[in-house]
């Protein structure tokens, strides 16, 4: 983009950087491409704005487009939302208001015709007046979190005709922990809408009584109507008393969370509720048999219990036969054990979770053997922190329908061969964070449908050959930490352990912890394109780097000092890599990363802990990455961001920088970044240099790129720089050392423009006819100075200057004997053949003459009478004087007397000082003529 300032005396051109940017001290905007964290829970939509510390909505949001779809605003203490504050944003779909607003005035939501989700999160008393929400005709979901209402009009929530979901979450220390205030909000919302189908209540209240509404000066009460609600979720974690009939309007509850004791059991059954689909409770002093009685009476299918003492037996759970899911959580201070044999009595149970209960290991290993004919219908079983030590042969054969088995965070050290025999439907097996040291060949036999296998965080010392050969459907494998004996290297041959690398493999994680690791592919077998590979070790080396396996990898994460193939960077072997993340730690070992520029399919690149200052090929490291969209340099060292780095990054949309040293960002760096939208910087420390002075204006005044600072600073005003005098404020430094008075610059520019204009007019008037020649002489002198010591490339061997009346001789004699003779074959420049159509004749002559190694003038009487030939002769002699080389050759086609030549001063002087050729009159002399001319024009060695 160029800004042209026109005055009556002259023209001054100012260059403005072509990539623009902007920043806001209170808000950030994202288009769904990037996740911009700003300390709130704003969901990123297609176009999202998130703001903090706002007290004037129209002012602080004025710079944002009206097309935003998600807006989250954190209000300043005692701020007020006024009418039409959001009316600009008629495309808004989701609006979140948080912070400490004091009032929401009627009309604040005017114009939000498309709003579907509204969230109010408060930390102080809020006043809502009559008809505040009347403009939200299409609102479908209203969420109120931690709000205390000092004023709430009876018809405050009127007008929400499409509202289907109401969520109220009330934590302690606010007025709504009082049931009367909760009832007031419920009454005003529920009784003002007939479309409500879903209700979510989370209140830290002790007493739950029948909600009644004060509708007229405290004299008339009306119970809110909850009939017709299809989905009711209730969470009362501190409940101690339930009033009689309190759930009369809640016939079917989807989810209920509350403490449970003998008293609350009785009160719950008398509350009017007829069905609770999912029941989560903290068991206090009730026994399991009583709990199952409630499960039976309320037709509960899903139950989650947090308790310190569960004595489960088949006889005690007779009334729990309807359960489909059971989740048992133990208090962290308890040391209780549990016997899982009770699950044989739950024939409908499909999901079982046991967390932090110690299992009786003997009974656990014989779980299926106690009732060998009993088939369990479990589909998912998770046993966390359950002190399981081993898995024996055919341990789960009675669970033939099991699809997911999670044994994470136990103490499993051994697995027998054929341990999972019979689990032919198992898809997920999680054995992470155990104490496995050996994987045997038949540990996973019969798991033909297994898709996910997690063995991470196990001290694996030995993996037998073909251990994973039975996993024909495997897609996701995690191995580690490989902990081979210290005296041996950690080497893993993938073909050896898999037999053949599975075609359906989509993710592979291998870790050796803090030790070096070598991975051997071992064969030409490869998964289908699309593999995600994650490796972790002190250093990770690959062998067989030319195998097809590497071409299948599209996503690579390396948590290692370096990822190598032999002694060189292995990245270049992943030819189709789209996402690459290298997490190093500023290693002292040097590895050249220049070959990153061969990964032409790369879209996301993250380098962490890399000293880029040591990279000799840094200037070209990111060349050819024309598809790169995200670049993250986190904890890296780099002194300069220059244009060479960004040369080919025209698709780059996001840059994130966390640089561990003082940085200089050159003004030319953003120029090639035509698609850049986000620049995110943390702990920016600039070099105190005027090279960085442009950055502040670029951040503040331009519109294309959003600049965001991750740390506590909200703008450029807190950015520091470091120089000879230590750390100082960057803006103050640039104001003192780098700024110039704008008025003076404009005055000087206009003055110079005026003087230049007057000079041009004067020269044109006095010496217009000589200016053109002067220009070409000057250009020739400059070109000669530039190419004096370098081999210069010419388009033509000779420019032929001749009269149009001599063209027949040129075509019939000159061309056949010059261009068709060789090698080398000469290329001549003729005005009738080689001049560019539509171009100015003088420009054609000059460009052709200086693009030719020599000039040949074909002198005849017609040549002397031609003005164009005279110009060509003049320009050729000017070039001769500047270059001081034998570049002008005269050929006389006919006899011309000295008297005739005397009128042409330049030609007459040349004839006296230069050897020339005459076209012979005798045909037998023609060959000698052509030999001499060809030898003169043919390029010599080194030309």
N, C-alpha and C positions, 0 to 999 in steps of 0.2 A: 504494500500500500504506500503510495507517495502523496505527500501533502504539498501542494504547489501554492506559494504566496505570490500573487501578482500585484505589482505596483505600476504606476504610470511611467516609471523610468526603466524598469527592468524586471527580471524574473529571478526569484531565489527559490531553490528547491531544497527541501528538508527531507531527509530519509527517516521514515518511521518504521520501527520493527514490525514485521508482517505477522508474527504470532502475538496475540494479545492475551491479557489475563485479568483476573479480578479476585478480590477477597473481601470478606465481610467479617467484622469483628464479633458479630453475634450469631451468624447463621452459616450453614454449609448446605450445599445442594448436590444431589447425586441423581444420575439417570438410570439407576439399576445396574450399571456396569460395574461400579465399585461400591464397596461397603465403607462408608465414611463414618467412623466412630466419633461421637461428640458427647459421650457421657449420658445419653438417654436411651430409651427403649423404642425409639422411632423405627418403624418398619420401612425398609427401602421399597418403594414402589417403582413404577416406570420413571417418575420424576418426583423426587422427594426433597423437601426442605426441612431442616432441623435447626431450631433457634434456642438460644439461652439468654436469660436476663433481659427479657423484653418488657418494656412498659408502654410502648407506642407501636402497636401492630402495623398500621399503615406506613409509618416512617421507616421502621426497620426492615419491612418486607417490600419496600418500594422497588428495589432493584431486581426482584425476581419475576419471572414470566408468569402470566396469568394461567398458563396451562399446567401448573404443578398439580399432582394428584394426591400426594400425601404431605401433610404439614404437621409438624410437632413443635409446639411453642411452650417454653418454660418461662412463666411470667415472674416479674420482679415482685417483691413483697408489697402488698397493699395496692397493686395495680388494678386497673378497671378495664374491662372489655366494653367498648362503646358500640353503638349502632353502626353497621356497615364496615366494621373493622376487617371482615374477611370477604366483603362483597366482590372484590376484584377476581377472586379465585373461584369462578363458577364451574371449573372442571374438577374441583376438589372431591375426592372419594373418601379419604380418611383424614380426620382432624384429631390431634391429641393436644390437650391443654393441661399443663402441670405447673408446679411452682406454688406461688402464694398469691393468687389473685383474690381481691376482696369482693368484687362484684362482677356479675355478668348482667348487663343491661338489656332490656328487650330490643330486638333488632340486631344484636351482635352477630347472629348467624344468617342475616338476610342475604339472599343471593346464592346461598349454597344449595342449589336445586338438586345437584347430583350426589350430595354427601350421604354416605351409607354407614360409616362408622364414626362415632364420636366418643372420645375418652376424656374424662375429667379426673385428674389426680391432684389432690389438694394437700397442703400441709398447714392450712390455717382456716379460720371461719370464712365461709363463702355465702354471699347473699344472691339469691336468684329470685327475680320478680315475675310478675304476671306475664304470661305469653312469651317467655324468653325463648322457648324452643318451637314456637308455632310455625316458623318458616322451614322447618326440617321435615317436609312432607314425605321425603323418600328415605329417611333414616331407617336403617334396619337393625343396627346394633348400638346400644348405649352402655358405656362402661363407666362406673363411678368408683374411684379408689381412694380410700382414706379421707373422704371429704366430711367436714363438719359444717353444718348449715346453720348460720345465725338467723337468716331470713329465707323462707322458702314458700312462695305463694301457692295457693291451692291449685291454680291452673298454670303453674310454671311449666309443666311438662305437656300441656295440651297441644294438639296439632300434629303429633308424631303418628300419623295414620298407618305407616308401613312398618312400625317397630315390631320386630320379631324376637330379639334377644336382649335381655336386660341382665347386666352383671354388676353386682354390688360387692365390693371387697372392703371391709372395714377392719383396720388393725386397732390395737389398743391406743389409749390416750387421745381419743377423739369422741365427739358427742354421740356418734352413732353406735358406740359400744352399749349405749342405752337402747333397750328394745323399743321405747316409745319413739325415739328419733328414727330408728330403722323402719318402724311401722309407718311413720309419717312420709318417708320417701317412697315406700312401697305403695302406699295408698295413692299418692299424687301421680305416680307413673302408671300403675296397673289399672286404676279406675279411669284413666284418661286415654286408654288405648284398648282396642278390641282385637288387635292383630298379634298380640304377644303369644309366642309358642315356647320360648325357652327362658328359664330363669336360673341365674347363678348367684348364690348368696354365700359369702364367706365373712363371718362376723365373730369377733372374739368377745362373745357375750356369755354370761353365766346363767341367765334365766331366759327361757324361751316361752313367752306367753302368747295368748291369742291376740294377733294384731288387729287393732281397731283404729279407725280414722276419725279425727276431729274435723268435721266438715262445716261447722257453723258455730263460732264463738264458744266452743267447748261444751255445747249442749247436746249435739246430735252425733252419734257414732255410727260408723258404717264399716263392716269388715271387707277388706280387699278381696276381690274375686280372682281366684287362681284356677278356676275351672277352665278347661280347654288347653292348659299348658301340656305340651307333649314331652318336654325335656326339662327336668328340675334337678339342679345340682346344689346340694347344701353342705356347707363346711362350718361346723361349730366346734372347734378343738377345745374350748374352755367350758363347754356346757356342763352345768351341774343340776339343773332342774328343767323339766319339760312340762308345760301346762297341759291340762286336759283339753283335748279337741284342737290343739294348736295346729295340727296338720289336716284339718277337715277339708281344706281346699286343695291339699296336695295328695291326691289319691294315689298317684304313681310317681315315685321318686327315682330318678335315674342314678343318682349318686348321693350317699349320705356319709359324712365323716363326723364322728363324735366319740367322746369317751363312753365306756360301757361298764356299768356295775349293776348289781341286783336291783337297785332302786330305779336307775335309768331304764333298765330293761322293762320294768313294769310300766313306767311312765310312757315309754315309747309305744308300747302295745295299746295304750289307752289314748294316744294322741290323735287317732283318726286315720293314720296312714294305713294303706292296705297292701302296698307293694314297694319294695326297695330293690332295684335291680343290682346295684353295686353298693356294698357296705364296707366302709373302712372305719375301724375303731381302735381305740386304745383300751385294752382290757385291763380293768383294775382288780376287782375281787370276784368277778363272776366266773363260774366254771364253764368248761367247753360245752358241756351238755346243754346248759341254759342258752349259750350262744347259738348252738345249732337249733334250739327251739325257735329262736327269733328268725333265723335263716329260713326255717321251714314255714313259719307263719307269714313271713313277708315275701315269700317266693324269691329269695335272693339267689342270683346266679354267680355273682363275683364277690368275694370277701377278702379283705386285707386286714390282718390282725397285728398290732404291735403289743407285745406282752412280755412279761418276765417269766411266766410259768405256764407252759402248755403241756398238759399230760394227755396226749392224744392216744386214743385206742379205737379199734373198730366199733366197739359197743357204744362209745361216747359220741360218735358222729353219725348215728343212724338217721337223725333228722337233717343232716347236711348232704343228703344224697342228690339234691338238686344242683349242688355247686358245680360250676364249670371252671371257675378259677379260684385259687387260694394262694394268698401271699402272707407268709409268716415272717415278721420282723421282731427281733429281740432287742430289748434295751441294751445299750453298750456296756452297762455295768453288770449285766447278768452273765452267769456262767452255765446256763441251763443246757441240758442235752435234750435231744428229741429222737424219737423212734419213728421212722418213716413207714413202718409197716401198716399204719392206719390208712394209707392211700388205697389199699386193696378194697376198702369199703366204699370208696368214692368212685362208683362206676362211670359217672358222667364227667369226672374231672379231666380237663384238657390242659390246664396251665397250673403249674406249681412252682412257687418261689419260696425258698427258705434262706433267710439272711441272718448270719451271725449266731445260729444255733449249732452247737457241737453235735455231730451225729455219732451215734453208737456205731463205730466202724465195723464191728463184727456183724451187727444186724444190717448195716448198709450193704456190705458185700454179699449178704445172703438175702437181699430184698426180694429177688425173684425166686429164690430157691425155697422160701417158706411156703409159698403157694404156687407150685410150678404150673398148675393148670389155669391159674388166674391171669387173664390178659388185661393189662392196664391200657386205658384209652388216652393216656397222656400224649399230647403233641409237643409240649414245651415244658422243660424242667430246668430250673436254675437253682443251684446250691452254692451260695457265696459264703466265704469265711466259715466253713462248716467242718474244718479239721479232718478232711478226708485224706488218707495217707496212701491209698493204693486202689487200683482198679483191677479186678480179677477177671479171669476168663469167663465169657458169656454172662457178665454181670447184669446186663440189661435185656436179656432175651425175652422177658415178659412185656417189654415196652415196644412192641412191633410198630406202633403208630407214631413213635417219637420222631419229631422233625427237627427239634432244637434242644441241645443239651449244653448247659452252661455250668462248668465246674471251675470257674475262675476264682482266684484268691483262696486256694486251699493249700494243702501240704503234700500233694501227690508226688511221690518220688518214683514209683514204678507202675507200669502198665503191662499186664500180661498180653501175650499174643492172643488174638481172637477175643479180646475184651469186649468189643462192640459187635460181636456176632449176633445177627438177627435184626439189627437196626438198619434195615434196607431202605427205610424212608427218611433216614436222618440227613438233613441238609446243612445244619450248623453245629459245629463242635468247637467249644471254647475251653481250652486248657491253659490259658494264659496265667502268668503269675503263680506258678507252682514250683516244684523242686525236681522236675524231670531232668535226668542227666543222660538218658539213653532212649533212642527211638528204635524199635525193632522192626524187622521186616514185615511181620504180620500183626502189628499193633492195630492197624486200621483196616484189616481185612473185612470184607463184606460191606464196606461203606461206599457202594457204587453210586449213590445219589448225593454224596456229600459235596457241597459247594463252597463251604467256608470252614477253614481249619486255622485256629489260632493257637500257636505254641510260643508266643512271645514271653519274654521275662522268665525263661527257664534256663538253668545252667547246663546246656546241652554239651556233653562231652563226646558223644558218639552217635552217629546216625547210620544205621545199617543200609547197605545197598538195597534199592528197590522198596524202601520203606513207604513211599507214596505211590507206588505203581498201581495199587488197587483203586486209586481215587480217580476214576474215569470221568467224573463230572465236575472235578474241582475247578473253582474259579478264583478263590481268594485264599492265599497261604501266608502265614506270618511265622517266621522262625527266629528264635534267639532267646537268650544270648548265647551264641556259639562260644564254648569255653573249653576248647581242646586243651590237652595237657601242655604246660608251659614250655616243655622241651620241643614241642612240635608246632609247626605253622598251622594256622587256621586256613584250610583249603576245603572248599565245598564244590563238588562236581554235580551240577544240576541234573545232568542226564543219568548219573549214577543213582541218585536218590529217587528220581521220578521214573526211571526207565526210559520214558520218552516224554519230553516236555509237553504238557497238556495243551491241546489246541485251544481249549476254552479258557485258559488262564487269563484273568484280567487284572490281578493285583498280586504282587509278590514282595514281601518284606523280609529282609535278612539282616540280622544284627550280630556283631561280634563284640558289642560293648566298647571297651576302651582299647581293644587289641587290633592290630592290622589283620586284614582278611583278604583272601584271594578267591574269586569266584571263577569257576571253570564251566563253560557251557557244555562242552563235551561232544556235541553232535550238531547236525544241521537242522534238527527239530526245532520248531519255533511255534509260539502261540499265534493266534490270529492277530492282525494289527489292532492296537488299542491297549496294550499292556501298560499298567502303572507299576513302576519299579521303585522300591524304597530300600536304600542300603544305609547301614550305620556301622561305623568302626573308626579306629584311629586313622587308618588309611584303607581304602578299598581299591583293589587291583582286579582287573579282568584279564582272562586269557581267551583265546579264540575270538578276537574282536571283529573279525570279518564274518562271523556266523550270521545267519538270517535272524537269530534271536534279537540282535540289536536293532534291526530294522522294524521289529514289531513294537518297540517301546515308544509310546507317545508322551508319557509323563515320567519324569525321573526326579526323585528326591534323594539327595546324598548328604547325610549328616556325618561328615568326615573332613579331615584336613584336606585331602585331595582324593579325587577319583581318577584312577590311572588305567592305562593299558600299556603294560611294560613300564616305561619311565615317562611316558608322555600323557597329556590330558586325554581322557577317554571320551569326552563329550562328542568329539567329531564323528565317532562311530555310530552314534544314535541318529541316523540320517533323517528320520521322520519325527524327531522330537518336537512336541508342541509346548510342553511346560517343563521347565527345568528349575530346580531349587537346590542350590549348593550352600550348605551351612557349615562353614569352616570356622577357624578361630585365629586369624592373622598368623598363620603358620610361618615359621622361619624357612621351611622348605619351599623352594621356588618351582612352580610349574607354570609353563606358558599357556595362557588361556586364549591366545589369539584365534585358535581354531573355532571358537564360538561363532565366528562369522560364517562358518559353513552350515550352520543349523538354520537353513532358510525357511523352515516351516515353523519356527519358534514363535509362540504367541505370548507366553508369560515367562519372564526370567527374574529369578530372585537370587542375588548373591549376598551372603551374610558372612561377615568376618574375613573379607578378602582384601589384601593390600594391593589395590590397583596401581599405586604409584610404582610398584616394582615390575609391572607388566610392560615389557619393551614394545609390544604391539598394541598398546592401549588405543592409539589413534585409529586403528582399523578394526578393533575387536568387535564392534557392533555394526560394522558394514555388512551389507547384504541382508540384514534382518528386516526386510520390508514388511513382514507380517506381524512384527512384535507389537503387542497392544499394552502390556504392562511391564514396567521395569522397576525393580526394587533393589536398592543398594543399602543394606542395613548393617550398621556397624562396620562399614568398609572405610578404607583410607583412599582418598583421591584429592589431589590439590586443585585441579582445574576441571571444569566442565566446559568443553570447547565445541565448536561447530563440527570438528572432525568426528567426534563421538556420535553426534546426532544426524550425521549426513544422510543415512538411509532409513531413518526411523519415521517415515511419513505416516505409518499406521498407529504410532504410539499414542495411547489415550491417557495413560496414568503413569506418573513417576512418584516413587516414594523414596525419600532420602533420610538416612540416619548416618551421618558421616563423622568419623572419629578424629577429625583434624580441621584446621581452619581451611575454608573453601573459597575459591574464586570462581564465580559463574560468569563466563564471558557473554557479552551482549549478543553475540552471534549464535550462541548455543541453541536458543529456541527457534531460530529461523526455519529450519527444515521440518519442525514438528507441527505439521499442518493439522493433525487430528488431535493434538493434546487438549485434554479437558481438565485434568486434575494434577496438581503438583502438591504433594503432601510431604512436609518437612518436620523433622524432630530434632531438637537441640542444635539448631542452625548456628554455626560460628563462622562468620565470613572473615576473609582476609581484609584488613584495613587497607583498601586500595580503591582508587577511583575507577578501576575496572569493574567494580561491583556497584558503582553509584547508580547505574541505570535500573537496578533491580527493584528499588523501592517504588519508582514510578510505574514500572511494569506491573508490579503486584497490585497497586491501588487503582490504576486508571483504565485498565483494559478489560475486555469483556469475555474473551473466549476461554481462558484458562482460569480455573478456580484454584487459588493457592490457600492451603490450610496448614496450620502449625499444630503438630500433635501435642506439644508440651503445654505448659500452663499459659504461655503467651497467646494472645488473641490477634496479634498483628505485628507489623514491622517495627512498631515503636519500641518493642522490648528486645529486638535482635541486637546482639553484640558482635563486635569484630575484634580481632587481635592483630597487633602490630608492634612497632618498636617500643611503644610506651605501654605495653600490656593490653588488657581487655578494656574496651570502651564502647559506648553506645554507638551503633552503626550510623543512625540518622544524624547524630550530632557531628560525627566525623565527616560525613559527606557534605553537610552544610558548610563546614569550615573549610575543607580542603578541595571540594570538587564542584561546588555550585558557582554559576556565573549569572550576572544580572540579565534577565530576559530582555528588558528594555534596551540595554546596551547592545545585546546580540542583534536585535531587530534593526536598531539604528545603523550598526556597522554593516549589516547585510544589505540594507537599502542603499547606503552610501557606496559600497563596493559595486552593487548592481548598477547604479547610476553612472559611476566612472567607467565601468566596463562597456555599458551601452554607448556612451559618448566616444570612447576609444574606437569601438567597432565602426561607428558611423564615420568618424574622421578618417580612419584607414581606408574604408571602402571608397570614400570620396577622393582621396589623394592617390591611392595605389591599388584600386580595385582589380586592375588587370594583372597585377603581380601576386595577388593574395593566393590564388589557386596554386600557382607554381610554388610559392613559398610553403604552402601546406604540404604538398607532395614531396618537396625536397626535405622538409623537416621529418616527415614520416619515414622517408627512405633512410635518412641519417640515423634515426632511432632504431629502425630494424637492423641496420648494419651493425650498430653498437651491440644489440642484443645477440645477434647470431654470429659475431666475429669469430668466437672460439667454439662454436657448435656447428654441427652438420645441419645445414638447413635443407628442408624438403621443398622442392618446386613442383608445381603442377605441369609445367611445360619446359621443354628444353630451349625453346626460342619463341619470342614474339615477333611475328612478321609484320613489318610496317610497309604498306604498299598502296598504290593508287588503284581504285576500282577498275580503271581502264586496263590495268595490267593483270587482272585476275586470271585471264586465260593462260598466261605464262605460268602463274602460280599453280594452277590446277593441273596443267598438262606436263610441266617440266619439274617444278620444285617439289611438289608433294610425292610423286612417284620415286624420285631419286633420294629423298630424305626420309620419309616416314615408312617406306617399304623396304628400306635397306637396313640390314642389321644381322645379328644383334651387336650392340643394343639398338633397339628400334626407337627412333626419335619421335617426340610428340611436339608438333608445332601449333601455335595459337594464331588463328586467322579470324579477323573481325567478322567475316561473312559466315563463319561456321561456329565459332566458339563464344561469341559475345552473348551475354545473358539477355533474353528478351525482356523488354519493359524497363530495363535498368538505364539510368542516365549514361549517355555515350562517354562523357569524360570519365565517369566512375568505371565504366567497362574498360576503357583504355588503360587507366591507371592500375586497376586491379590486375589486369592481364599482364601488363608490362612488369609489375613487381612480383608476379607469380611465375615469371619465366627466368631461366638462368641467364639468357642473353637476348639481345634485340637485334634483328636483321632488318636493315632498311634497304628496300629495293628501289633505287633512285632512277627516275626517268623524268622526262620533261613534264609529263602529267603529274608526277609525284611532287615536283617543285611548285606546280600551280594549285595544289590541294591544301586548303586550310587545315583539314584534319591531319593530313600527313605532316604538316608543319608543326602541329601540336605534339604529335607522337615523337618527332625528331627532338623537339624542345625538351620533353619529359625524359627521353632517353639520355640526352646529353647531361641533363641535371643529375640523373642517377649515376652517370659515369663519373662526374666530378665528386659525388658524395662517396661512392664505394671504392673508387680508385682501383678498379679491376677491368680487365679486357672483356667488357660485356656488350660492346657495341660493334657490330660488323656492317660495313657498307658494301653493297653490291650494285654496280652501275650496269643497268640493262641496255643503255645506249650511250654514245659519245655526247658529252656535254662540255661545252667550251668553258674556259676559266671566266670569260666575261659573263656568261649566264650564271655561273656559280657565285660570282662576286655579290650578287644581290641577296644571297642567303648566307649570312655571316657565319652562323654556327657550322653549316656544312662545309663552307670554304675553309674554315680553320681545321676541321677534322681531316679534310683531304690532304692538308699540308703536314699533319702530324701523325696520321694513322694509315696503316697499310690496308688497302681495300682490294676488292675483286671486280674484274670486268667480265661481263658475259662475252665469251669468245665468238668470233664471227665464223670460224671454221669448225665444222661438226667433229672433226677428229680431236679437237681440244676439249670437247664437252666433258669427257670422262675425267680428265685432270681437274677441271673446274669442280665437278661434283665431289671428287675425292678430297680436295682441299677444304671445301665447305663442310662436308660431313665430319671430317677429322676435327675441325674447329668447334662444331656444335656438339659433338658426342661428349657425354659426361666423362670426366677423368676420374680416376680412382680416388675415393674419399669425398667426391662431390655429391 
